[in-house]
Amino acid sequence: MKRENSDRLFEKAKKLIPGGVNSPVRACKSVNAEPVFINRANGSKIFDADGNEYIDYIGSWGPMILGHRHPAVIDAINSALNSGTSYGAPTGLEIKLAELITEAMPSVEMVRMVNSGTEATMSAIRLARGFTGKDMIIKFDGCYHGHSDALLVEAGSGVATLGIPGSPGVPKSFVAGTLSLPFNDIKSVEEAMKKHGSEIACIIVEPVAGNMGLVLPCDGFLETLKRLTEKHNSLLIFDEVMTGFRVAYGGAQSVYGIVPDLTCLGKIIGGGLPVGAYGGKREIMEYIAPQGPVYQAGTLSGNPLAMAAGIATLTELKKAGFYDSLNAVSEKLGNGLSKAADKAGIKVSVARSGSMLGMFFTENNVIDFESAKKSDLKLFSAYYRRMLEKGIYLAPSQFEALFVSSAHNAEDIEQTVYAAEKVMAELKDF
């Protein structure tokens, strides 16, 4: 594929934007590649600045569950746009989206709209501290909850992709109250809560981890978090920015039957526009200003364009059979990738939750960040570059999930699996 225009744009971008990108993983450093610059997208496809076409499995990192430029979403955005772009004042659209969220997730009795997943998790933790009167928090290695200071500890995803152990600029005092434990390690959580339970304001977790690759919770893990937070009067926060409306309409909490105290959302609820939200039990949410003493604000929160796109998206997702069809396509892709690797004699570990998939180049089960990091990163890098050349657009990191949309059809899946078979055959002696 020709990449002259992308290369030219990247060189220009590096002079004006740190690293030439506005989010680190886009730089493609971990896969020894340079980014392709995208001009447009439609359905399951994206098109770069050189006119190359790709089947897209990033989907703007998860939001595009309906595919790109879905007519209902575009119509909703255009309708809102014709009335204005931002008011800094309440609109009925905020209420409608809040209704859809609270109906889908019974644990969310009230919800506050914000502008990003980082803002949602940061605000939820502040609320948990204010509500409980405690300061310490527990997170899990490899779970990424945005780039706020207290959460950049063993943060997975982009941090892991770049090999950064944390981040300069974060004072030690800011992370002194954050305990980061191994994901799926029930014993370590029990020991930490036994020792620090009286000081723990909350446990925050991705119920299905999507920022160390895709890692499913083991039996009893989420149940243990719920039991221990209740026992010690702490709050359980589910970061469903990625999994909310993705693994199921009611999120991962509906799949695993766990009722968190607070839930963080983003991505899909904005239909591809910048958005975030956090919500939970009424008695907790009423601690947020102006009703309560915990302050949080946002000039562009509840932006009418994002609200309209979110309403249109969730309305489509509610239609009968939507998730059955989406999950069937996703299962076909996961099985096809596994068979392609088996055919070439390459050991992989494939996991799926709804329309989220992960494939690690390892013969071992991936249950946490440590086991994820033991996968063959050089082999993944070669796989990524060769798949891109064959028109398959994957996340440029072993530590990111793959997303399927309802726009992906049987032909897309067949083409992707065929490409994987060819690439795996090329890499069998890598």
Helices and strands as residue ranges (DSSP letters): H 4-16, G 18-20, G 24-27, G 29-31, E 38-42, E 45-48, E 53-56, H 71-81, H 92-104, E 110-114, H 117-132, E 136-140, G 149-151, H 157-161, H 172-175, E 178-181, H 186-196, G 197-199, E 200-205, H 221-231, E 235-239, H 251-256, E 262-266, G 267-270, E 276-280, H 282-285, H 304-317, H 322-344, E 349-353, E 356-360, H 369-373, H 377-389, E 392-393, E 402-403, H 410-427
